[in-house]
Amino acid sequence: MALAPSSSMKVADEPLFVVDAEKISIGLSPKDLWAHRELLYFLTWRDVKVRYKQTLLGATWALLQPLLLMLIFSFVFGRLVGVRSEGVPYPLFACAGLLPWTFFTNAVTNSGNSLIGNANLIKKVYFPRIIIPTAAVAAGLVDLGIGFLLLIVLMFYYGVGLHLSLLLLPLLIVLLTLLALGVGMWMSALNVKYRDVRYALPFLMQVWLFASPVIYPVPERWRWLLALNPMTGIVQGFRAAFFGQPFDWGTLALSAVITLLILVYSTFTFSRMERSFADVI
């Protein structure tokens, strides 16, 4: 006598995902991202481990990169040029700007090249492609957290105490991460079709560095122009949070609006180009 299938057997036979070429969810879908959260975690952790694999210093590079840049800029701009540093020692001033910038440039560069670097995975397995650049950005948060240790040590060395304004630091990190994700996602989509992007991206980030108040304060006469750069409000916000200085809420709000516009546009562009990734990558 044949046994009727139990309810548990029916549930087990039901697939978790049904891939339909006509109904594939494309773009930044929170539902899809949540359903594939384990893959996002796996790819993020893989990027973290691969970054320092077979290196002698390992994660120490997350400290050395901003430290060496700080020493160079402190000598050139702090001693030789004599750039003012808004009432704090110039090494601290430079370090507070270099930490978010180092995260931003690494996240955008790694995210921009992430689809090309995972070509085999994209061709063989279905999942929301946006997870790949998102994982590349998320992996950079580990380095950012390590870099904060350097800044805190320098603050104690120079006798600069901690302030309640540090409570706003998580919001600034979220804004910085969204900006890096928006730019990186856009660059990654373009990089699949136009391989020139991988060569132009480092040059673009160098130009963007000197167009941002990372190693110099915002000149009053150019404040309105630099405010159009979303990194201006973010870098100023990081300094205000660490050193207890007044926040430039207007510039920070403008940075938030521009960041959201970049994120929306990048999501739309990524969604429009995503269907052809497996064919042209």
N, C-alpha and C positions, 0 to 999 in steps of 0.2 A: 504494500500500500504506500503510495507516494505521500510524502509529508509536505504540508503547505509551508512555504517559506516564512520564517519568523520575521517580526518587525525589525529585529536587529540586523538580520541578513539583508533586508530591503534597504536599510539605511547604509549598510556597508557597500552595497552595490551602486549607490548613487555617487556620481563623480563630484569632487569638490569644485572643479571648474569645467565649464563647457566652452571650448574655443570655437567660435563661429566667425568665419571671415566677414560676415555681414554685420555682426553684432559685437565685434571686439571693442571693448571700452578703451578709448584712446585719450591720453592726456593725463592731467593731474586730478585723478579721481580719488578722493579720500577713502572710498570704500575699497577700491583695488589696492591702494597702498596699505591699508590695514590688513587686508586679506593676505598680502605678501610681506608682512612685517618681518617674518623670520628671514626671508631672502634679503631684505634690506639690511637686517642686522648682520647676516653672514657676509654680504659684500662689503659692508663698512669695516667689519673686523678683518676681513681679508686684505683690504687696502691698507689698514694700519700695520699689519704684520709684514706685508710685502714691501712697504716703504723702508723699513729698517732691516730687512733680511740681508744677511751677509755683510753687515756694516760693523766696524769695530766699536763705534761709540753708541750705536743704537738710538734710543729715544733722546739721548743727550743732544742730538742735532736740533731738536726742537728748542733747546736753550741756546745753542751756539749760533744759530742763524740770526735771531734778533740781537744777540749780544755782540757779535762781530759787526753787524751793521750799525749798532748803536755806537760802538767805539770809533768806527770810521767817520760817521756823521758828526760825532761829538768833537773829533779832532778838526775836521774840515770846516764845519759850519759853526761849532761852538767856540773853538779857539782861533782859527785863522780868519774866518769871516765875521765872527762875533754876532751871530743871530740871536736876538732876544728870545727868551723862553718863558715869558708870562709869569715871572716870579718864582719859578722852580728851577733847580739845577738842570742844565741842558741835557745831561745824560738821561735824567728822568723824563724830561719833556719828549726826547726822541724815542725813548723806549715805550712810552705810553701810546705814541702814534704808530710805532713799528709793529707792535703786537697785533692790533687789528689788521694792519695792512699786510703783514706776513701771512696771516690766515687767509685774507681775502685773495691775494695774488696766487697762493698755492692752491686754494680751493677752486678758483676760476680756471687755472691752468690744468689741474688734474681732472676737473669736471669736463673741461672743453675737449680733452683727449680721451675721455673715458669710453665713449661709444666705439671709437676706433680700436681701443685696447681690448674690448670685449666682443670683437666681431664674431668669433666662433660661437659664443654664448647666444648672441642675438639671432644667428642663423638657425640654431638648433632647438631653442626652447622658447615657449611663449611666456611672457610676463610683461607687466607694464614697463616699457623701456625707460621711463623717467626714473626708475629706481636706480639705474646705473649712475647718472650724474648726481643724484641725491646722495648716494652712498659715498661718492668721492668728496662731496662737500662735508658730509657728516664726519668722515674720518679726520678731517682737518681740525675738528673741535678738540680732539685729544691733544694735538700740538698746542692749540690755543690755551688749554687748561694748564699745560706744563709751562708755557711761556709766562703765565701770570705769576708763577712762583718767582721767576727772575725779577719781575717788577716789584713784587712785595719785598723781596730781599733788598733791592736798591732803595726802596722807600725807607726801610728801617736804617739802612746805611747812611742816608742823607738826613735822617731825623724827621721824615714826613710821616705823620700819623694817618690812620685810617679814618674815614668819614662815613656818616650815615648815607651819603649820596651813593655809596657802593650798592645800596639796595636796588638801584635802578640798573645795575650792570647786566642782570639777566635779560632785561628788555632790549638793551643795546646789542647784546650778543644775538638775540633772535633777529633783530633788524639787520645786523651784519650778515647773518647766515642766509636770510631771505634774499639779500642783495647778491651775495655770492652764488646762490642757487639760480637766481634769475639770469645773471650774466653767464654763468657756466652752462646752464641748460641751453641757452640760446647759442653759445659758441659750439657746444657739442653737436647740436643739430646741423649747424652750418658746416661743421668740420666733416661730417659724413659726405656731404655733396661737394664741398670745396676744400680740398686738402691744403690749400694755401693758409687756412686759418691756423693750423698748428705751427706754422712758421711766423705768422704775423702776430700771434697772441703774446709771446714774450715781449716783443717790441711795444705792443699796445699797453701792456701792464707797466713797462718802464715809463712811458709817457704819462700814464695815469698817476704814477707815483709822484712825479714832479708837479702834476696839476692838482694834487691833494695836499692839505696842510699837515703832512706827516712829519717833516723835518723843519718846518718853519711855521710861525703863527700866521693867521689870516690877515693880510694887509687890509686896512680899513677901506681904501679906495677900490679894492677889487673884491670886497666882501659879497656884493650882489652877484658877481659872476661866479665866484667859487661856490656860492650857495647852490648853484645849479648842479654841482657835482655831489651826488648822494654820499660819497665818502667824507665830505667836509663835515656835515652835521654829525656823522657817526664818530669820526676821529675826535672832534671837539667834545662830543658826549663822553667818550672814554676818559679823556683828560679831566673833564669836570667831575666825573664819578670818582676817580682815584684821588684827585687833589682837592676836592671840596670847593671847586670854583663854580661860579654861577653858570647855569645851563643856558645856551642860546636856543630857546625853545622854538623860535621861528625857523631857524636853519634846520634844526632837528626834525621839525614837522614837515618841512619841505623835502628833506631826505627820505622820510617815511613815505610820503606821497609818491615821489619818484621811484622809490624801491618797489612799491606795490604796482605801479604802472609797468615797470620793467618786468616784474614777475608775471603779470597778466599777459603782456605781449609775448614773453618768452614761452609761456605755457601754450598760447595759441599757435605760435610758430612751430613749436615742438610737436604739437598734436597734428598739425597739418602735414608735417614732413615724416611723421613716424611710420606711416604705412609703407613707405618705400625704403626704410633703413635696411632691411634684410636683402633687398635687391641690389643696392648700390654700395653697401659698405665693403 
